């Protein structure tokens, strides 16, 4: 890529898409800190933290495949605006409930389900739109820049939320009000995008047929199949650690919400560094190598976090753990977009997104296991299994001969 790290941002439509993503990611990660603190405050259990994520995952099992279909058959701009509207509803509802002191735990579960439906449309539409706007030659750059917009806010969101949580005038309700305003601003930016052309024959196919066609397409392609299985297993086994960070901060080190914010921020800084390093270089066989070692590194990082005897060491581990997480996500999404035909981009990204829904489902039994067996032991086991999946994927990669980018 001759333009380097930020080449895709020279395209006006992608720039607006990127800024809109920047705003709603700031909303999401600020609310994540507030939601974890609120769930812990209302219930005090690891299982409850997992239950909020479970509500997200169960809803997404149904809505995510349909979100991919919508991204392939309807104008992507419309899909993104409707999805953003659902995210706006989710944050506004909790903001009002906290503001007027009527918040209950079940409200977090329902808000998480609404947010899941919003993500089911927004995530595949945004990634498919990225590929459409920047073109095939810049797909890797566009995807990694999209990851950068997320990782910047994995730093900024927790920091802003931590400051607001500590300020009596703001608190948890202030974080949710900020999230509502940011999501509304992203909706306005998305309204300025081109429509995003759907597949010409989309109207003649039923949604169920579209979902089945996408699954069949992925199942019949060795590259896509390997990417999807690897991503789903790694996300299910490893990503649940995010749901337990409030307990890591409080139960391991007695650091409370501020410790949670710092662990999240350090992981985000690592993710941002990794994204900047690979933005102009991730293509072809290099992308496969980054994906492999990032998967293994992610598993090692989760296990190390469970083992960490001090808060300072946990913070140090969070940096490379965040880098590995971001690198794996970026490369997996890039490889999927390059390997798939454009008319399947939305559905392939929705299948990747399903992994995050399954992680939501896995978070609850892992939370129960953590309460019974111990959170440290659970995190170490999760990390070891994740690293083994990464290694197994690398071994299987040598047998994939068709569809390599």
N, C-alpha and C positions, 0 to 999 in steps of 0.2 A: 504494500500500500504506500503510494508515494506521498500521501498527505499526512501520514503518521497517526498518532493516537486519536486525534479529534477530527479526523477527516469527514466523517458523516455529518458532523454538526454544521458543515458548510452548506448543507441542503436545508432550505428554510422550513419545509414541512416537517422534516425529522427534528429540527431544532425545537419547533413548537411541541411536537410529541414528547420530546425529551424533557422539556421544561415542565409540561403537564405531569409527566411521570415523577419528576423531581418533587413537585408539590404534594402529590398524593402519597408518595413514599415517606415524606416527612411526617405527614399525618399518621400514617400507619405505624411507624416506628415510635413516635411519641406516644401514641395510644397503647402500644404494646407494653410499655413500661407502666403506664397508668393502670392498664387492665390487670397485669400481673400483681401489682400492689393492691388493687381493689379486690381481686379474687382471694389473695392471701389474707387480707384484712377481714373479709366477709366469712371465710371458712377456716383458714389456717391449715389446710391439708394439701399434700402433693397430689392426691387423687382429684381434688377439686380443680387444681391447675390443669391437670390432664383432661378433665371433663369439659372445660371451656374449649380446648383444642379438639376434643372429640366431637363436639357440636359442629365445629367448622368442617371436620373431616367427613362426618356422616352425610351432611347436606351436600358437600361437594361431590360425593360418589355419584349422586343423581344429576346434579346441575353442571358439573364440569364437562362431561361429554357433549351435552347440549350447547354449552358455551362455545366449544370448538366448532360445532356445526354452524352456530350463528355467525362466528367469525368468517367461515368459508362461504356462506350463502347470503348474508346481508351486508350492507355497507358497514365497514368497520368503525367509522366515526359514530354511527348510530348505536352500535353495540357498546362502544366505550362510554358514550354518554349515559345510556341506561344503566350500565354497570356502575358508573361513578355515582349515579343517583341513589343506588342501593347502599353504597358505602357511606354516602352522605346521611341517609336515613339512619343507618346503624350508629354512627357517631353522635348525631343530633339527639337521638333517643336517650343514650346513656348520659350525655351532657345534661339534659333536662332532669333525668332521674336523680343524678348526683346533686345537681344544683338545688333541687327541692327536697332532698333528703328522703326520697322514696325508693332508693336503689335496693334491689334484692338480687341474690345470686342467679335466680332463673333468668333475670333480664340479661345478664352477661351471656348466658347460653343462647338465648334467642338472638341477641345482637351478633354473636359469633356466627350463627347460621345465616343471618341476612348478609353479613360480610362475605361469607363463603359463596353465596350466589353471585354477589357482585364480582368477586375475584374470578369466578368461573367464566364470566364473559370478558372481563377486562384483560386478564393475563394472556390468553391465546390471541385475542384481537390485537393487542399491543405488539406482540412479537411478530405476528403475521403482517401487521401494518409496517413494522420496521423493515422486514425483508422486502416488502413491496415498494417502499419509499426509497430505500438506499440502493436497491439492485443487488444482484447475485455477487458481484465482485466485492461489495462492502458489507455483506451480511455479518461476517465475523466482527468487524469493527463496530457495526451498529448494535449488535447484541451485547458486546462487552461495554460499550458506552451506556447502554440501558442498564447494565449491571452496576456501572459506576454511579448512575443516578440513584440507584438503590443503596449502594454502600456508603455514599456521602451521607445519606440520611440515617444509616445505621450508626453513624457517629453523631450527627447533629440531633436526631430524634431523641435518643436517650439523654443527651446532655441537656437539651431544652426541657424535656420532661422532668429530669432530676431537679433542675432549677425551679421549675414551676411547682413541683410537688413539695419542695421545701419552703415555698413562699405562701404564707397564710392567705394572701389575697387571690391566689390562683388555685393551687391544689389540684386534685384529680379532675374536678369539673372544668377547671381552666384548660387542662390538657385536651379534654374532649371538645371544648368550644373551639380551641385552636385547630384541632383536626377537622372540625366541621367547616370552618372558614377556608382552610387549605384545599379540602376536597371540592368545595364550590368553585374555587379559583381554577382548579384543574379542569373542571367541566367546561368552564368558559373557554379555556385554551383549546380543548378538544373540539369545540364547536367551530374553530377556525381551520381545521384540517380538511383536506380533500375527502370525498365520501369514502374512498377505499372500495374499489370495484369487487363485487362478488363473482364467483364462478358463473359463467354464462348460462349453464344448465341447472343451476341450483334450485330454481323454482319447481322443476319437474321431479325432484326427489323428496321423499318424506324424511323427516328428521331421524327416524329410526334407521332408515336405509343409509343415511349419511353416516351415522355413528357406526353401523355395522361395516360399511365400506371402508371407513378409516381404520377400524381395528383390523380388518382383513388385509388392508394395504400394508400396515405395519408388521403384521404377523408373517407376511410373505416376503419381507425384505430382511436379510440377515443383519445388515447394519442397524436399521431402525429397531429391530427386535432386541439386539444386544444393548443398544442405548437405553431403551425403555426399561428392560428388566434390571439393568445395572442401576439406573437412576431410582427406580421404585424401591428396590431393596435397600439402597444406601440411605434414601430419605426416610423410609420406615424405621430402619434400625438406628440411625444416627441423629436425625434432626430433632427427635423428641427432647434432646438435651436442652433446647431453647426453652421449652415449656417449664423446665425445672430450674432455670437460672435464679428465679427469686428464692427458691429453697437453698440453692448452692450458696448464695450470698448471705442469707439469714441463718440457716441451720449449720452450715460449715464454719462460717467466719463471723457471724453476728454483725454483718454490715448493712442489713436492711435494704431499703429501696435504692439508696445511693450506691451500694455495692453492686446491686443488679444493674444499675445504669452504667457503672464503670466497666463491668464485665462485657456488657453489650457494646459499649463504645469501643473498647480495645479490639474486640472481634471485628467490628466494622472498619476500624482503621486498617487492620490486616487485610480485609476484603478489598478496601479501596486501593491499597498498595498493589495487591495482586492484579486487580483489574487494570490499573494504569500500566503495569508491566506487560500484560498480554494483549492490550487493546490493538496495537499495531503489528502484532506478530503471530496471532493465533490463526493458523490455517493449515489444512492438510494434515500430514502425519504429526506435526508439532502439536496440533490441537488434541490428537489422540493421546500423546504422551503426557501432556498437561493434565488431561482428564484422569488418566490412570493414577499418576502420582498424587494428584489432589485428592482422589478418593481414598487412597491409603493414608495420606497425611491427615485427612479429616477424621478417620477412625482413630488414629493414634492420638490426635488432639482431644477427642471426646474421652478416651480412656485416661489420658493424662490429667484432664480436668477433674475426673472423679477421684484420682489418686492424690491430687495436689494437697500438701499438708498446710500451706499458708495462703493467705489471700494474695500476697505479693506474687507468689508463684502462679496462682490461678490467673492473675492478670497477665503475667508473661505468657502463659500458655494460650490465652484468648487471642493474642495477636496472630500467631501462625495458624490457629484453628480457624479464625475468620478468613485468612488468606486462602486456605485450602477449600473452605466452603464456597467462597466466591469463584475461585478458579474452576471448581468442578461444575457449578451451576452454569457458568458462562460457556464452558466448552461443550457441555452436554446439549445445551440449547442451540449452540452454533452448529454442531455436528448434525443435529436433527434437521435444522432448516436446510442445510446444504444437501443432505441425503434425500430429502423429500421433494416431490414435485410441488410447485406453488399452490395448486388447487387443494392440497392436503395440509398446508402449513398450519391453519387454525386447528384442525383436528389433531395433528401430531403434537402441537404445543399443549392442547387440552389433555392428551394422554400423559404428557410429562407432568402437567399440573395435578393429575390424579394421584401421583406419588405423594404430593403434599397433603392431599385429602386422606390418604392412607396413613401418613405420618400422624395426622390428627387423630385417627382412630387408634393407632398404636400407642399414642401418648397416654391414653387412659389406663390400659392394662399395665403399662410400664410404671405409671404413677402408683398403681396399686402394689405392684411388685416392689417399688422403691419404699413404700410405707412398710411392707412386710419384711423385705430382705435387707434394705438399707440403700440409700440413694447413691452412696459411693460405689458400692458393689454393682449396682445396676448400671451406672454410667460406664464403669470399666468394661463390663460385659458388652454393652452396646457398642463401645468403641472397638473392641477386639473383633466383633462380628462384622462391623462396617469395614474395617481394614481387610478382613478376609474376603469379603465380597469384591472389594477393589482389586485385590490380587487375582481372584478367580476371573474377573472380567478381563484383566490383562492377558491371562493365559488363553481365554476364548477368543480374544481379538485376532490372534494369528490365524484362526480358521475363517475369519470373515474376509471373503474375497470379492464380494459384489457390493457396489454402492458406496465405496469409500470416497470422501470428498477429496 
